[in-house]
Amino acid sequence: MGVTFDVTPDVIVNRNPIAWSFIVAYIYRHKKTRAMSIEIKEIDLSRFDLSLSQIRMMHNDRIVKIQESMWLHGQLQPVVARVHNGAYQLIDGFKRYYSACDLMMETLQCRVLEVSLAQAKILVLSYNHTLQTMETWEEALILQDLQKTHQMNQTQLAKVTGHSRSWVSRRLSLIEKIDPEVASEIMMGALTGSHARALIKLPRGNQGEVARTIIHWNLPFRQSNQLVEAWLKETDAARRKELLEHPEYQFFHDDGQEDGYPYDERLSSFGNEMTYVIKDAIQMTHYILDQLSDERMSLLNQGEKVIITPQLQRASRSFQKLSEALSHAETLETPPSDEK
């Protein structure tokens, strides 16, 4: 029997190799399947099924960025859905959907696919992998769901996703080794998949307390990994507690420096932290100014400008607030002289 599987470039998003590998693998595994058709419709928001959102992470700051773009330019790309139980099960475009709700829009343009539930979940991976908008944790969630709900083993998951078996294994291991409390923080956006990779080095029973320190101090991955390594090396319970209460001490090398920043014994831990943050902010400001003066700024296409412009506007507002705060900061006042 011949195989019929009609696919247009729209389905694979500019010939996305991951989506294409899924389709090829699907054809290989099935001797016969019906054609997959697509069409674009104007769909009322009330008709969308959001059940696949449970395998996505909806960070509010990302939704705000999409909302700002849609407010200025309208819907630039259709969402993607499949017909399911009389509704349209959303596959790609959750942030656009939530933004449309906030903007009180009534409909969204939607590319409607005729695919199975398993295909839909793998397409969630392929669409977002191309744009690099999906975190490692989300990829792990989808793989785990496919493994449990659709009884796919790691070899099958590697075939249908177009990735290596080790890629699949690393993500499944990530989600299986993490503590449920930490998993909740990741889903809420307080931690990232990178943080999770550091935390799984710890026993599950200790991941929560270290994660709380990472969240409280807003530590990036590199420093979070340093903290985890230091915690593992320390065997004394009191020292581990002290490490979590004052993690900043760990970020300075034995010679008293990190990245060229000396630890000033005259300052408290907060004073040193403030100095460290200020110097980092100054470096980043110079970097942003260099980028803005780069001739490549004039070569950005319209799509890139739509994404970047709201971020630059937010940066401008933040710099303005910083300037106002600095002008009123007590530490900037000239201290009284001791000279008579």
N, C-alpha and C positions, 0 to 999 in steps of 0.2 A: 504494500500500500504506500502511495506517495504521501509526503507531508505537506500540508498547506499551512503556511505561517506568514501572512503578508504583513510587513512592517515598513513604516515610512521613517525617514530621518528624524521626524518629530518625536517618534517614540523613543529613539535612542539618544535624543538630545545631542544633535551635532555629531552623531556616530560615536557616542560614548562607548568606549571599549568594554567597560564593565557591564553595561546593559546588554551590549551585543553578545558578550561571552555567556551571559545568562540565557539569552534566547537560543544561541547555538546549543548550549548544554541541554536546554529544555527539549529542543527538537531531537537531540541524540537519545534522550531517555524515553521519549514517547513515540511510538510507531505512527500514531495518527492524532492530530489535534485540529480543532477548528481554527479558522482564520481569526486573527486579532485585528479588529477594526478600530479606527479612532475618529473622533469628530469633536469640534469645539462648539460648546453651547453656552448660553447665558443662564446660569443656574441661580435660583433664589437661595439665599443663605440658609433658610430654614430647612432646605432639603439635603444639606450635607450631613453625612455620617462621620463623626470624629473618632470613631473607635480605635483607629490606628495611632492616635495621639499618645497612647499609653507606651509606645515604643519610641517616642520622641521627647526631647527636652525643650520646654518652652521658656527660655530666659526672657524676662520682661524687657531688658535693655535692647535685645535683638528685635523684639516686636515693635518697640518704639522707633527704631531706625526704619523699619519697613513702613510703619505708619506715617512717618514724616515724608518718606518718598511718595507714598500713595496720595498723601494730602496735596503734595506739590504737582505730581505728574499723573496721578491716576494709576490704574492697574497696568503695568508694563508687560507682565507675563501671565498667561493663564495658569490657574491651578490645575492639578491633575487628579482625576478621580476615576472610580469604576462603578458601574451600576451594581447595587447590592441591596436586596430586599426592598426594592422600590425607592431607595434613596441613592445618593451619590457618596460612596465611601472615599474620603479624601486620602490621597496617596502622597501628594507633594503640594505644599502651599499653606501649611498651617499658620505660619506667621502672617501671610497675606489675609487668611480668613479672619484671624483675631483682629487684625488691623481694620479690616472692612467692617467688622462689628462695632469697633470703637468709633469709626468714622460714620456710622449709621448708614452704610451703603445697603442696598437691597439685594443686589446680585453680584456675582463674580463670573468672569469668563472662565470656562473650564474645559480642559482637554479630556474627553471621556474615552477611557480605554476599556476594551473587553478582555479582561484578564482574570485569572484565578486569584484567590486570597494569597497563596504562596508567592505567585508572580508579583503581586502588588507589594508585598513586604520586601522582596528583593529589589524591586524598582525603587523603593524608598532609599535603599542603600546606593543604587547607581546614580540617581538624580543628584543626591547630596554629595556623593564622593567626587563628582566632576567639579563642583563648585567649592569643595572643601569646607562645607558648612556643617558637617556632622562631626560630633565629638566621638572619640574612641569608645566612650561609654555607650553612646547610642548605637554604634555598630555592634557592640557586644550584646545589647538588649535584643536587637533584631535577630542576631545569630542564635541567641539562646531561645527565643520564641520559635524560630524555625526548627530548632533541634527538638524542642518539647512538643510543640503543637503539630508539626508536620513530619515528625520522626525522621529527620535528616541527620546522618552522622557527619563527622568532620570532613570526610572525603567528599561527600555529596555537597556539603556547604561550600567547600573550596571550588568545586566544579561550577555550581550555579552562580557564585559571586565573581568568579574569575580571579580569585586571590589564591595564594598558596595555602597549604594546610597549616603551616606554622602561623600565618596571619590569623587564620580562624582560631587556632588553638590559643594564641596569646590573648585574644579578646574574650574567649569563653573562660579562660583561667582568671582573667581580671574580674569578671562579674561573679565567679564562683567563690573567690577567696575574700571578697570584701564583706565587711560587717554590715548588717541591715541598716544600722543607724547612719553609717557613712554613706551607704547607697541612697538613703533619703536626702542627705545633704547634697549629693551630686545631682539628683533629680531636681532639687530646688535651685540649683545653680550656685550654691555656696562653695562648692568644690568642683574641680574639673576632672576629666579622665586622667590627666597627667598627675594630679594629686593622688588619684586612686592607684596609679602605678607605683608611687612611692609608698603608700600606706599598706599595700598588700605584702610588703616585706615584714610587717609586724604581725604578731599573733592577733587574731580577730578580736579577742577580748581587750586589747590595748589600742586598737585602731581609733576608737571613739574619742579617747582623751587627747590623743595627738591631733586628731582631726579638728577638735574644738580649738586647740592652740593655733593651728593653721588658719582657721576661719577668723579667730579673734584678732590675729596679727596681720591678716590678709597677706599671707606669705605666698610668693610665686613658687613655681615648681622647684627651681634650683635650691632655694632655701628650705623648702619643705623636705626635699630629699636629704639635705644636710642634717636637718632636725631628726629625721627618722634614723639616719646612720648613727648620729650621736646618741640617740636613745638606745639603740641596739648595743652599742659599745659599753654603755654605762650599766653596771649591774646593781648598784646601790639604789634602793627605792627612794631615799631622800634626795639623792642627786638627780634622779629622773624627774621627780616632782619639781625641783628647782629649775631644771632644764626647760620644762614646759611652762613654768611661770615667767622665766626670763630667757626666752630663746635667742634674744639678740646677742647674748654673749657668745653663742656658738658661731655666729657669722663673722667673727674676727679670727684671723689665723694666729698661730702662736707668736708670730713676730709683732702682733698688735695691729695688723692691718687686714683689710679686705678691699680689693679693687683700688688700693692706694689711699683708702680712707683710714686715718689713724683713730684709734680709740682714745678719747680724751678722758683721762682720769679725773679731771676737774669737774666733769659733767656727770649728771645722773644718767641712768639707762635711757630715760626719756630724752634727755638733752642730747645724748649721742645718737639716738634714733632720729631725732629732729634734724641734726646736722647731716646725717646720712641721707635722709629723704630729700633735704634741700639741695644737696650736691647732685643727687640723681636727677632731680627736677630741672636743675640748671643745664645738665648735660642733655637731657631729653628736649628741652626748649631749643637749644642750639641745633639739635638734630632736626627738629621740625622746621626751623627756619631754613636750614640747608635744603631740606626737601622742597619747601615752597619756592625756593629760588632756582631749583633744578629746571633745566630747559625741557625735561620730559613732562613737566606739568602741562605744557601746551599741547602735548601729544595724546592726552587722555581722551578716550572716546566718550560719547554722551552717556552710555551705560555706566561707565566708571565714575563720571562726574556726579551722576544721580546718587551713587552709593557714598562717595567721599565727601560731597558738599555738606550734607547734614552733620557729618562728624567734625568737619572743620568749623562749622557754626557752633557746635557744642563746645569745641576746644576754645573758641573765641570767648564764649560766655564764661567758661571756667577761668580763663586767664583774667577776664575782667573782674570776676568775683575775688580772685586771688589778689589782684592789685588793690581792690577796695579793702580786703582783710588786712593786707600788709600795711596799708596807710594808717590803720587803727591799732596795729599790734603794739602792745606795751613794750615788747622787747626792742622795738626800733627807736624808742625814746632815748635821747642822750642821757647816760647815767650821770649823776652828780659827781663833780670832781672832788678828789680828796685833798687837792692842793689848796693852801690857804693864800 
